[in-house]
Amino acid sequence: MKRNGTVIGSIILALICLIAVAAEPPAFTGKISPFAYCASVGTMDGPAGTAGPSPAPPALEPYLHDALGAPADAKLAPGSVYWRCMDGAVYVCATGANLVCDRTADRATTNPGADSYCKDNPDAAVVPAYAAGHDSIYEWHCAAGRARYGPPVAKLDRRGFTIEIWHKVLHPRAATTPPPTQAP
């Protein structure tokens, strides 16, 4: 009887391992388009197997300027655009002086940078972003030498990314397929 329990336990453990492996979609390898990849995996914050959004692959370059609302002749620095999949669609974000694209927004209600700033500026009405960090969703101020968070200054999507800096990339077929004609 004990032997049957061991066999059944081993089978259950093997099934759990298979389910866990099957639950994690494969990393993007570039063998299919990013659009097909996102359509197949649904939602994936790190499509290239990274912990967060991945640098945009070359296959997305023709669509970046339109998606980001950038002029066609604008130079996008190599490695400055990140991508991820959400709800089967491709989303991109371009880093800038104050834009953080490679991770989710910081929702922490404590902030070591703001704490440090407030020690030197005990009643500052505003903690500057260079001290509080550019990925905090809160407005920070000082009260009696301690950092205090205020209202959020960013809206987040359901995955925790700042909505204003992530842009959906239109599937190339969606942009070129004419609408169906209606019969008179």
C-alpha positions in Angstrom: 0.0 0.0 0.0 2.8 2.4 0.8 4.4 1.7 -2.6 1.1 2.8 -4.4 1.1 6.0 -2.3 4.7 6.7 -3.4 3.8 6.1 -7.1 0.7 8.3 -6.9 2.7 11.0 -5.1 5.3 10.9 -7.9 2.7 11.1 -10.6 1.0 14.1 -8.9 4.4 15.9 -8.5 5.2 15.3 -12.2 1.8 16.7 -13.2 2.3 19.8 -11.1 5.8 20.3 -12.7 4.3 20.0 -16.2 1.5 22.5 -15.4 4.0 25.0 -14.0 6.2 24.7 -17.1 3.2 25.0 -19.4 1.9 28.0 -17.5 5.0 30.1 -18.4 5.0 31.2 -22.0 8.2 30.8 -23.9 10.5 33.8 -24.3 10.4 35.7 -27.5 13.1 34.5 -29.9 12.4 36.6 -33.0 11.3 33.5 -35.0 7.8 35.0 -35.3 6.7 38.6 -35.4 6.2 40.4 -32.0 2.5 40.8 -33.0 2.1 37.0 -33.4 4.0 36.4 -30.3 1.8 38.7 -28.2 -1.3 37.3 -29.8 -0.2 33.9 -28.7 1.0 34.6 -25.1 -1.6 37.3 -24.2 0.1 39.1 -21.4 3.9 39.0 -20.8 5.8 41.7 -19.0 9.2 40.4 -20.1 8.8 38.9 -23.6 12.5 38.3 -24.1 12.7 36.4 -20.8 13.7 39.4 -18.8 12.2 40.3 -15.4 10.5 43.4 -16.8 9.9 44.8 -20.3 12.5 43.9 -22.9 14.4 46.2 -25.3 12.4 46.4 -28.6 13.4 43.9 -31.2 14.4 45.2 -34.7 11.1 43.8 -36.1 9.2 46.6 -34.3 11.4 49.5 -35.6 9.0 50.3 -38.5 6.2 50.9 -36.1 7.9 52.8 -33.3 7.6 56.3 -34.5 3.9 56.1 -35.1 3.2 54.3 -31.8 5.2 56.8 -29.8 3.9 59.8 -31.7 7.4 60.8 -32.7 8.3 62.5 -36.0 9.4 60.0 -38.6 12.9 61.6 -38.7 13.4 61.5 -34.9 16.3 59.4 -33.7 15.5 56.8 -31.2 18.6 55.8 -29.2 19.5 52.1 -29.4 18.1 50.3 -26.4 15.9 53.2 -25.4 12.6 51.6 -26.4 11.1 48.7 -24.4 8.2 46.4 -25.3 5.8 44.0 -23.6 2.6 42.2 -24.3 -0.7 43.0 -22.8 -4.1 41.4 -23.7 -2.6 40.0 -26.9 -1.3 43.4 -28.1 2.2 44.9 -28.4 3.0 47.9 -26.2 6.1 50.1 -26.3 7.7 52.8 -24.1 10.6 55.1 -24.9 12.9 56.1 -22.0 13.6 59.7 -21.6 15.1 62.1 -19.1 12.4 61.1 -16.5 10.7 58.1 -18.0 11.3 54.6 -16.6 10.2 51.9 -18.9 12.1 48.8 -17.8 10.0 48.1 -14.7 6.7 48.7 -13.1 6.0 52.0 -11.3 7.1 52.3 -7.7 4.0 52.2 -5.5 5.9 52.1 -2.2 4.7 54.5 0.5 8.1 54.8 1.9 11.0 56.3 0.0 14.6 56.3 1.2 15.6 59.1 -1.2 12.8 61.3 0.0 13.7 60.5 3.6 17.3 61.6 3.0 16.2 64.8 1.3 13.8 65.6 4.2 16.6 65.3 6.7 18.3 68.3 5.0 15.0 70.1 4.1 12.7 69.3 7.0 9.7 71.3 5.8 10.1 71.2 2.0 6.7 71.5 0.3 8.0 69.3 -2.6 10.6 66.6 -2.7 12.2 66.8 -6.2 12.2 63.7 -8.4 15.9 63.4 -8.4 15.6 62.6 -4.7 12.4 60.6 -4.6 13.0 58.8 -7.9 11.4 59.1 -11.3 9.4 55.9 -11.0 7.4 56.8 -7.8 3.7 57.3 -8.4 3.4 59.7 -5.5 4.0 63.4 -5.0 6.4 63.7 -1.9 6.8 66.4 0.6 8.5 66.8 4.0 7.0 67.3 7.4 9.2 67.8 10.4 12.1 66.2 8.7 10.2 63.1 7.5 9.1 62.2 4.0 5.3 62.0 3.4 3.6 60.8 0.3 0.8 62.7 -1.2 -1.7 62.0 -4.1 -0.6 59.8 -6.9 0.8 61.7 -9.9 0.5 58.7 -12.3 -2.2 56.3 -13.4 -1.3 52.7 -13.7 -2.6 49.9 -15.9 -3.6 46.6 -14.3 0.0 45.3 -14.6 1.4 48.3 -12.6 2.9 50.3 -15.5 2.4 54.0 -16.0 -0.4 54.4 -18.6 0.8 57.7 -20.0 4.2 56.3 -21.2 3.1 52.9 -22.7 1.6 53.0 -26.2 -0.2 50.3 -28.0 1.4 49.4 -31.4 -1.1 49.0 -34.1 -0.9 45.6 -35.9 0.3 46.2 -39.4 -2.7 44.5 -40.9 -5.0 46.7 -38.8 -3.6 49.8 -40.4 -3.7 48.5 -44.0 -6.9 46.5 -44.1 -9.8 48.5 -45.5 -13.1 48.4 -43.7 -15.7 45.9 -45.0 -18.1 47.4 -47.5 -21.7 47.3 -46.9 -24.2 46.2 -49.5 -26.7 48.9 -50.6 
